[in-house]
Amino acid sequence: MNLNLANPFWVPVKSLLCRANRTRRIFTASAINNLSDKVKKDENEVLVVVGGGAAGVYGAIRAKTLAPDLRVLVIEKGRFLSKVKISGGGRCNVTNGHCTDTIRLAENYPRGNRELKGSFFYMHGPADTMSWFSEHGVPLKIEDDGRVFPVSDNSSSVVDCLLNEANIRGVRLERGKSVLNASTKPDGKFLIEVGKRSADTSESIEASYLLIATGSSQQGYSLATQFGHSIVDPVPSLFTFKINDPLLIELAGISFSKVQAKLKLENTRPDLSNLSQIGPMLVTHWGLSGPVILRLSAWGARHLFTSEYKGVLIVDFIPDINIETAKSVLKQHKLQFSKHKVSNSFPPQFGLVNRFWRYILDREGSSKDTLWASLSNNSMTSISDLLKHCTFQVTGKGQYKDEFVTAGGVPLSEISMKTMESKLVPHLFFAGEVLNVDGVTGGFNFQNAWSGGYIAGTHIGKLASNISSTERKVIGL
C-alpha cells in the first residue's frame, strides 16, 4: 500500500517490524542530531482524523486553520462526505434555522439532550454553521419547517466547499484505507496502524492528536474500546413504521400536514411523554412515514428495539378539533348534504382527501352508498372516534434512506463536552455520531457533527499552536 511518502508527512525508518500474517512498516521522524532538527520535528506535529464525514472533515479544517504548521491527515475507507452527498434527497439539510435557543435546540436530541444544554451549541451552533458556509461560498436558505439547504438545492455545493477548503488549508485526504489498530506510546503519542483489511501489509503513523469521527461504523467503536472507552450498544434510529393494513397501503402517497401520533409499547414506562409527537405524516406502500413518525422512531429507538419493533400507533388526524366539535361538524354536514352519498361528501374542516375519507368509512363499517340522511348518530360518533383515535399495529421498521442514524456509541460521560477530548486518554478526541448522540430529522444530526468537529478542531488547533509557539520561545525564535 502506498501512502505517497514523497509528501513529507512521514520520514521512513529502515527497520521493519513483522507480525504474523501481516507486515508492518513503521514511519516516524528520523533521528535528530541538532537543535534545528528538533524544532522542525516539533513544528511538524501530526493530527490523524479517522473518518471523512461531516464531523471529521469540518474538524480537520478547523484544526488546520488555527495551526497551519500542524500536519493533518484524514483517513476514510469509503467516499469522503458520502452521507452529506445523499442527505436531504440530494439537497443536504445542513442544519435547522428555527432553533436559535440552545436549550430548545438540545431538546431535539433523544440521546444527548441533557449534555447538549451546556456549552456545546454556544461554542458553535446553527447560526455559526450557516455563517461558515455562507462565508465560504455556499449561500443557504431556511425553509418553512426550519430545514436549511443550499440555495442551489444540490448537496454537491456543500461537499465541494468542504473538500476545496480542506485542499486550500493543506489537509491531506487518504481514501480507501482504514485504521486497523491504535495505541499510545510511552511518550503519550499515538501509534496508528493504517491499511486495508484485505491486504497483508500495513503502515504505522505517529501522531500527537487523534480524532475519531467514524459515524456509526464499527471501526470507530473498535478503536474507542482499544483506548478503554465503553460503548452503548448501537441500535437504529430515524426509521419508518411498517403497518400490516392492506387498505391503508392502497393509499400510498397521501400526506397529512398535521397529525398527532402516540406510540404505545409493551414493557415501557407510562410517562414517556416524547412518544407523542405532532407533525406531518405520509402513507407509504409499506406503512407510515413523515417527520412525525421519524421523531417517534428516534425517541422510541431503544424501546422499539426491545419491543422487536412491535407496538400500537394511535393517530389523531384532526388534532386541532376536539371530539365534540367533530361530532357537531358531522351533524351540520348531515343537515346540509342529506341527499349526498357519504362516500362523496365530507366536512372540509377536517382537511382530508377523499380517498382517506373512504378509508375511514371502511374502518367504521359504513356503506359507500349510504346517504348522509341515513347515517346514524352512532356511526357519526364512531367516525369521530376514528378520526381522533385511529389505531394501527406496528409490525416492524422500514428504513429512511436519507437519514440512516444510529442511537448508541461512546457515552458522553466519558467525553469533555467543552473540548470533545476523552477523559481517559489525553489528546484523543471524538465527534459526530460515534458518540451516543442522535437527533430527530430536520438538520439536527448534521449540526451535531458540525459542532462537535468544530469544538474538537478548535481545541486541537490551540494545543498545537501553543506547543509550536512555546518551542519557538524556548530557543529564542
N, C-alpha and C positions, 0 to 999 in steps of 0.2 A: 504494500500500500504506500502511496506517495503523498506526503503532506506538503509537497513543494518547498523543500527545505532551502532552496535558493533564496527564498524570502527569509530575511534574518530574524526569524521568530524563535528558532531553537538552533543551538550550535551542537553538532553531534559529538559524542564521546566515542572513542574507538572500542571501548569494551561492550560486549553484548551479554545479556543475561538470558539464559534458556529456561524454559518451563516445559513440562510435559505437554505434548501435542500443540504447543504454541510458542512461537519465537517472539521475544520482546526486544525492541531496540530502545535504549534509554537515551533521551536527549535532554541536556541541561546546559547551563552556561559553562564554558571551558574554564580551566584553572586560571586564576588571576595571579599576576606577578607584581603588580604595582598599583598605586592608589587610583590612577586614572581608569584602569580596568575595573576597579571596584565601583567607582562612580557610574561607569557605563552599565555595569550589571544591575546596580540598584535602580537606575533610571528605567531599566527595561523590565519592570515588574509585569507579571502576566495575570490577566483575568481570563478564566475559561468559563464560558456560558454554555450550559448543556440544555439545548432546546432552542430551536429557531422560530418560535411562535411570537405572539404579540409581546408577552412579558419579557422574553429573552432578548429579542432584538431591540425593544424600547430601552431595556435596562443597559444593554451594551452601548447603545448610542449615548445615553446619559453619562455613563462612567467615562467613556472616551472624550466626551465634551468637557467634562470637568478636569480630566487628567490626560492631556494629549500624549504624554510620554508613556502612558500605560499601554501595553500590548494586549489587545482584546481579541479573543478567538471565540466564535460561536459555532458549536458543533451540532448539526442537525442530521438525523438519519434519513429523513424524508425530504419534502419540499419546504423551503422557507415560507413561513406565513401562510401555510396551506389552509388553515381554518379561517383566517382573515379573508382569504380569496373567495371562499364559497359561502361565507356567512351572509345572512340577510338576503337570501336568494340571489347572491352575486353582487349585492349592493354594499354590504358591510355596515352593519349597525354599530357605529363607532362607540357611542355612549348614549346616555339618556340626558336630555337637556331640561327636563322638568324638575329634577330633584336637586335643587341648589342647596337645600339644607342638609347638612351631613348626617344628622340624626335620622331624618326621613329617608335619606339615601341608603343608610345601613339597614333599614327595615326591609329592603328588597333582597336580602341575603339570608336564606334559610339557615345556612351554615356560615357563621361569622358575623351575624347581625349584632351581637353584643360587643365583640372585639373591634369591629369596624366603626363603632360610635366614638372612638377615641380620636387620635391624631391622624389616622390613616388618610382619610379623604381631605383633611385640612392641608396636608402636605402636597397632595396632587389629586384634585377632584375633577369632575366633568368639565367645569369651566376651563381648568388648566389644560385638559386634554384637547378641548376644542380650540383653544388659543394656539397650542403647539402645532396642530395640523394646519390651521389657517396660516400661521406664520411660515410654515414650510411648504406652502403652495397647494394646499388642499382645502378649498372653500367648502363649508359644511352648511347643512340646513336642518332645522328642527321640525319634525312633522307633528301633526296634531296630537298624537299619542305620546309625544316626548322622545321618540326614537330619533337619533341623529345619524344622518347619512351624508356622504359626499355629494355635492351638487351634481356631479357627473352621474350619480346613480350607478357607479361602477367601482367595485372593490379594488380594481387594479390601481385606482388613484391612490388608495391608502398603501397598498403593497409597494408600489413603485416609489412612493415618497419615503417609506422606511428603508427600503433597500438602497435607494440613492443616498440618503443621509448617512447610512452606515458606511457606504463606499467613500463618501466625501470625508468622513471623520477618520477613516483608516481602520474600521472594524473589519477583521478578516472572517469570512464566512466559509465554513467547510461543510459540504453536503455529502450525504451517503455514508456517514460514519456514526458510530455510537461510542459512548463512554462505557467501557466494559467493567472497569473497576476503578475505585478511587480510595486513597488513604492519605493520612497525614504523616509527614516525616518528622523526625526529632526536632528539626528547626522550625516546625509549625507550618511549613509549606505543604502543598498538596502534590501527590504523585498520581497522575491520572492516566489510565491506560485507554488508548483510543484504537479502534479498529472496526472491522466488520465481523459479525458473529460467524459468518460463513467462511471467513478466511482463516489461515493458520498463522498469520503474523499480526503483530500489533505494535504500536509505538507508545512511548510514555512521555508525558509532558509534566514539567514542573510549573506550578502556578502559585502565586501568592494569594489569589482570591478565586473562589468557586461559586458560581451562581447556578442553581438548579431550577430550571423553568421548563419542565418537560410536559406540562399539562397533565393529562390522565394516563400517560404512558407508564408502563410497568418499570421502564428504565429508571425513572425518577424515584419511584418508591424503593427500588432495589438500592440505589445509591444512598438514599436517606437512611435506610436501615444499616448500611455499612458504616455510617457515622454515628450510630447509636440512637437514631430517631425512631419513634414508633409510628405506625400507620393506622389511621382509622379506615377500616375496610371500605373500599370504594364501591358504590352502587350507582346505577343510572339515575339521572335527574333530567327534568325537562323532556317529557315524552307524552305521547297522545294515549287516549284510552280506547281499548278495544271493547266494543259493545255488541253482544250477541242479540241483535234485533234486526231481522231481515227487512221489516217495514221501514225502520229508521235508515238503514243503509241505502235504501232506494232514494232517499232524499239527499244523497251526497252532493255537496256544492252549496247547499243552503247555509246562510250565515245569519247570526243574530248579533246586533250591535251591542246589546247589553243583557246579560242574564246573571243570576246569582246561582252559583253551584256549590253544593256541600258534599263532602266526601265522608262516608261512614265506613269504617273498617273494624274488623274484629280485633280484639286484644289491644286496643289503643285507649289512651286516656280520653275521657269525655270532654276535657277542657281544651282540646286542640283547636283554638279559635281560627288559626290560619288555614284550616282545612275547609274554610268557607271563603270563596272569592267572588268578586264581581268583575265582569268584563265581557268582551266579545267572545263568541263561540262559533265553531264551524263544524258542520256534519261532513264526515269523510266516508269513503267506501268501506272503511273498517270500523268506524265508530265516531268519536268526538275529538276535536282539536280546537285550536284557537288559544289566545292569551289566557283566558280563564282556566282552561284545562291544564295548560303548561304550568301556570302558577301553582295549581293544586298538586301537580305531579312533583314540583320542586319542594314544596313544603311537606308533602307526604312521602317523599322519596324513600326514606328509611322504613317508614311504617308500611308502605306499599310493598317494599321488598320482603319484609317479614310476612306480610299477608299473601305473598305469592301473586301480587297484582290482581287481587280479587276484592271486591267491595261493592258498595251501593252508592251511586251518584244521584243526588236529588237536585233537580234543576227548577228554578223559578224563572219562567220565560217572560214574566211581566213584573219585574222587581219593583217598579215604581207605582204599581197599582195593588192595593190590598185586596184580599179575597172578597170582602163585602162589596167593594166598589166594582170588582169584576163581575159579580152576580148582578149587580144593578145595571151595568153596561149591557150584559146579555139580555136582560129583561127589556131594556129600552130598544135594543136591536130587534127583538122578537116583535114588539109592537109596531115598529116602523117597517119591517120587512117580512111580515107574517106570511105572505104568499110566495116568498122566495124559498128555494131549497137551502137547507142548512149548509150543504157542501159548497154552495156557490156564493155565499154571502156571510160575512162575519164582521165584527166591530173593528173599524180601522184603528181605534185607540190601542189595540193590542200590538200593532206593528208587526204582524205576522205575514207570511206569504201563504198563498192558497194551498200549496202542496203540504205545508206543515199543518195548516188548519185541518186538512182532511186526515192527516196522521193522528191528530188529537181526537177527531171523531171516531176513527178506527179503534183507538185505545179505549175510548169511552163506551163504544158499542152502538153508537147511533148510526142509523142507515143514511147513506148519502142522498137518498131520495126523500128523506123526511123534510116536510115543510117546517119553517120556523113556527108557524101557528100550532103545529102538533108537538113541538119539543117540550117535554115535561120540565117542571121545576127541578125534579131530581136529576135530570140529565144536565141541566144548566149548572147545578151545584157540582156535579161530577166533572164537567168541563172546566169549571173554575178551579177545582182542586187539582186537576191535571196540569193546568197552566201554571199554578203556583207551586206544586209539589210533584213534578213528574220524575218518577224513579227509573233508573237504568242500572242493569247489572254490569259492572266492570269485570271483564273476564281475562284481561291481560293488558300489556302495554305495546304500543307501537313505537316508532322512532321519529323524532322530529329532526329531519335531515340537516337543518341549518344550525341547530343548537345542541349538538351532542355533548352534554355536560355531565360530569361525574361529581357526586357527593362523596367526600372522603379525602384522605391524603394525610399529610403531615399535620398534626394538631397545632393550632395556633398558640397553645400554651407553651410550646417548645421554641417559639419564634419571638423575637423582639419586633413588635409592630411599628416601632419608630424607625427601625433601620432594616428590617427584614433579615437580620442576621440570626443565625442559630444561637440558641442559649447554651448549646452543648459544645459546639466547635467554633472557635474564633475564625473569622473571615470566610465562613460558609454561609451562603445566603439562599433564600428561596423566594419565588414569586410566581403568581398565577395559580392555575388550577391544581398544581402539585400539592398545594396546601388544602386543608379542609375548609375551603371557602367555595361557595357557589351561589349564583344569583338567579333570580327569575328572568324570564325573557324580557327584552327591551333595551339591550345595550349594557346591562349591569355586569355581565361576565367579562366583557372586554374592558370595562372600566376597572375592574379588579386587577386585570392584567397590566393595564397602563400604570395604575397607581403603584402596585407592588414592584413592577420593573423600574419605575422612576425612583422610588424610595431606595431600593437596593442599589441601583446605579449611582445615585447621589452619594450614598454612604461609602461605597467602594471608591468612587472618584475622589472624595475628600480624603479618605485614608491614603490613597496612592499619591495624591498631590502633597499631602503633609509629609509623607516619608521622603518624597523627592526633594522638597524644599528644605527639610531638616538636614538631609545629607549634604546639600549644597552649602548650608551654613556651616556645617562641621568642617568642611575643607576650605572654607573661605571663598566660595564662588559667588 
